[in-house]
Amino acid sequence: MTFFTEPKGYEKTILSDLQGGWSALRELIVDNPGFNNWERMLFHVDEAMSWETVRSLERMKPLLMLIKNIAAKANVPNAIHDEIEDIHETLEEVYQMIERGERI
């Protein structure tokens, strides 16, 4: 009987950058509750980070736009706006890599 051994290293990909952005945004929202619709924003961030969305990346862009719209209508800290923009840029890069046939 063989046992699974953990790999000694992991290859960093753009998807790990995307995951890091979503995690950072989630943390910012949790650390700054109380703005208008913060619970809705948190719900949609969790949905964007879900396995189903990551497996079907075309679902992520509409969720990001929804989150961006909620942030635009609410009095959110600038750090949240900045993180949303970073995620947007990373997601666009992911789509471009897919279009070019590159490994993500």
N, C-alpha and C positions, 0 to 999 in steps of 0.2 A: 504494500500500500504506500502510495506516495503522498506527500503533504505539499500543499501550496506554500511557496515561500514568497515573501514580500520582495518586490524588486528593490534593488539597491539605489536606484535613482529614477526620476521621472522627467520626461521631456516637457518643458514648458511650452504651451501653445497659446494662441490668441484667445482660445476659449477660456483658459485660466485667467487671462486678463479681464475678459468679460464677466466671469464669475466673481472676480475680485471687485469689480465695479459695482455689481449688484449687491454684494455683501456690504460694501462701504456705504452705499445709498441706504440700505436697510438699517444699518447701524445709526446713520445720521437721523433717520426718521424716528427711530425708537428713542434716541437721545434728545429729540426736540419735539415731543408731543404737544398737542394742543392747538396747532394751527388748523384752519378750516379744512375738513375732510382728510385729516392725517390718517385716520383708520382706513379709509378707502385707498389711499396711496399705499399704505403698508400692505393691504390685501393684494393689490395689483403687482407690487414688487415681489411678493411671495409667489404669485402666479407666474410672473416672468422668470423666476428662478426655478420653477418646477421642472421635473424630469420631462414631462410632456412637452413643455415649451422648448426646452433645450434640444430635444430630439426633433422638433419641428420649428426651426429657427424663424420661419416666416411668420409665426405667431408672435414673436417677440417685438417686432417693430410696431404693430398697432398698440400693444400694451405700453411700450415706451412712450408713444404719442399721447396716450390717455394719461399716463403719469405726468408727462410734461404739461399737459393742459390743466390738470389738478394743481400742479405747482404754480402755474402762471396765475391762477385765480385765487391762490391762497397766499398768506403772508409767511412764506417759508424762508429759512435762512439762506443766504447766498451760497453756502457750502452745498446745499441740496441742489440748487440750480446748476452749480458747477459739476457736481457728480453726474447729474442727468446728462449734461452735455458730453462729459467724458464717455459715458456709456453709449451715447448716440454715435460718437466718433468711432469707438471700438466696434460697435455693431456694423456700421457702414464698412469698416475695414474687413470684417468677417464676410459680409456679402460680396465684396470685391474679390476676396481670395477664393470664395466658392465659384464665382463667375470665371475666374482665371484657371480653375481646376486645381488650385493649390490645396495642400493638406492643411486642415484646420485642426 
